[in-house]
């Protein structure tokens, strides 16, 4: 990474963290929503804010309502969260072809008994992902933007929960 790029990193990380902290402080404690557990808030990048609705249907409704308030967010059901981060959307791994190629099962370190992936193989993970509502925090967010996110989440929560 060029030196001039490195100089931009700390101020950006500081902005992301401050923005996320402002949003978290504004919405923590809302009954029915659970904030993402972040063990080290001072060490994370802070480029995303995630909370969990009580169920997948509520996550979809919450996301749609926030988007109607001009607060861009998404769930795994509307392709806002990049699909390739979710194992169920790895067609190569779920096709059965992976077992014959360079998949984890060919590694000398692999000692498990799994012989393939299926889209519904990890129901607990899919349960969490289905309830998650995520928004990106970018370098152009201001304190006013963070306050508008908080206001929108409070408004939607009071209407839906």
DADA-V507949 format. One record per backbone hydrogen bond with DSSP energy under -0.5 kcal/mol. NH is the residue of the N-H (numbers start at 1). CO is the residue of the C=O. If there is no record, write none. Layout:
nh:NH co:CO
nh:NH co:CO
This chain:
nh:5 co:2
nh:6 co:2
nh:7 co:3
nh:8 co:5
nh:9 co:5
nh:9 co:6
nh:10 co:6
nh:12 co:8
nh:13 co:9
nh:14 co:10
nh:15 co:11
nh:16 co:12
nh:17 co:13
nh:18 co:14
nh:19 co:15
nh:20 co:16
nh:21 co:17
nh:22 co:18
nh:23 co:19
nh:24 co:20
nh:25 co:21
nh:26 co:22
nh:27 co:23
nh:27 co:24
nh:28 co:24
nh:30 co:27
nh:33 co:30
nh:34 co:52
nh:36 co:50
nh:38 co:36
nh:39 co:37
nh:41 co:38
nh:43 co:40
nh:44 co:40
nh:49 co:135
nh:51 co:133
nh:52 co:34
nh:53 co:131
nh:59 co:55
nh:60 co:56
nh:61 co:57
nh:62 co:58
nh:63 co:59
nh:64 co:60
nh:65 co:61
nh:66 co:62
nh:67 co:63
nh:68 co:64
nh:69 co:65
nh:69 co:66
nh:70 co:67
nh:71 co:66
nh:72 co:70
nh:74 co:134
nh:76 co:129
nh:78 co:75
nh:80 co:75
nh:81 co:75
nh:82 co:80
nh:85 co:82
nh:86 co:83
nh:87 co:85
nh:89 co:86
nh:90 co:87
nh:91 co:89
nh:93 co:90
nh:94 co:90
nh:95 co:91
nh:98 co:92
nh:99 co:96
nh:100 co:97
nh:101 co:98
nh:103 co:98
nh:106 co:103
nh:107 co:104
nh:110 co:107
nh:117 co:93
nh:121 co:118
nh:126 co:122
nh:127 co:123
nh:128 co:124
nh:129 co:125
nh:130 co:126
nh:131 co:127
nh:131 co:128
nh:132 co:128
nh:132 co:129
nh:133 co:51
nh:134 co:74
nh:135 co:49
nh:137 co:47
nh:138 co:136
nh:141 co:138
nh:146 co:142
nh:147 co:143
nh:148 co:144
nh:149 co:145
nh:150 co:146
nh:151 co:147
nh:152 co:148
nh:153 co:149
nh:154 co:150
nh:155 co:151
nh:156 co:152
nh:157 co:153
nh:158 co:154
nh:159 co:155
nh:160 co:156
nh:161 co:157
